[in-house]
Amino acid sequence: MSDRIFKVLGKRGRITIPFEIRKALGFAYNDIVSFKTDGNTVQVKREKICDNCRMEHAEKETAGDGITLLNFLDKLTPSEQRAALIHLSVKWAENQGGDNHA
């Protein structure tokens, strides 16, 4: 994809990542993204909150140990905890009706 896509920044500073870009990069609903700038450009990156989270959870359940949500969150790295917080904050805001698009 080499063609430029232009979008207008909304009055609240919001913008939608164009479908073509989301599709090309594999972005999906509820993905967590980070933004980084060098002052001239913005880099958008899909973030993972945990490596092998599902596998670790499944292994503990089959072992009969189970795992609580708080234990799971406590075992995440600080960056994984931050990503989880952002994800949950967005979900909470959506459930409160805070997903108003500009």
N, C-alpha and C positions, 0 to 999 in steps of 0.2 A: 504494500500500500504506500504509494509515493505521493498521491495527490493530497493537497492541503484541504482540510475541512475547517470552515469558519463557523463559530458559534457566538452568540451574543450573551454576555455576562448579565444575569438578571440583577434587579435592583438590590437584592439581598446578597449579592455576591455568589449566587449559585449558578452552576452550569452542569449540563448533562454530558457524560462521556458518550460520544456518538456510537450508535449501534455497530457500525462497521469496525470501529476500533475495539469495542468490547468483544465482539465476535472473534476478531483476529487474535486477540490476546487471551481469550478464554475467560474473561471476566463474567461473573454470574451474580445473581441476586444474593445479597448478604455477604458478599466478599468484603474483606477489610482491605482498604487501600491506604497507602501512605503517600505523602507529597514531599518532595525535596526540590529546592531551588538553588541555582547558582547566581541569582540576581537577574538573569535574562531569560532563562527557560525553566519549566517546571517538569519534573520527572514524577510520573505516577506509577506506583508499584503495588501489585497484589501481595499481601502479607499472609503468612501462615501463623496461626497462634500456637500451634503445637505440632511437633513431629510425632507421628505414630500414636496420636491420642486415642483414636478408635481402637487400635490394636492393643494398647496397654489396658484400656478399659475392658475390652472383651476378655483378655487374659485374666484379669483380676476377678471378673464375674465368674468365669469358668472354674477358677480356683476356689470359689466360694467365699472369698474375702470381701467382695463388694468394695465400693469406694464412694465416699460422700462427695458432694459438689465442693465443699470447702477444702477437703483434703486434696482433691484434684487441682483446684485453683492455687493452693499453697505450694504445690510441687512445680508449678510453671515458673519459668525464668521471669525476671522483671519485665522484659520486652513482651513476652507472651501474656503476662498479666495485664499489661497496658493495652495490648490488642484486644484481649477479652473484654476489658472495661469499655473500650470504645464500641465494640460490637454490641454489648449489652445496653449501653447508653443509647445507641441508635435504635435498637429494638424497643426499648422503653419509651423513647420519644415517639416512635411510630404508633405504639399502642395508646399513647396519650393524645393522639391526633396532631402531633407536632411535625408531621411530614407534609408541610405546605410548601409546594414548589413555587418559585418566583416566576 
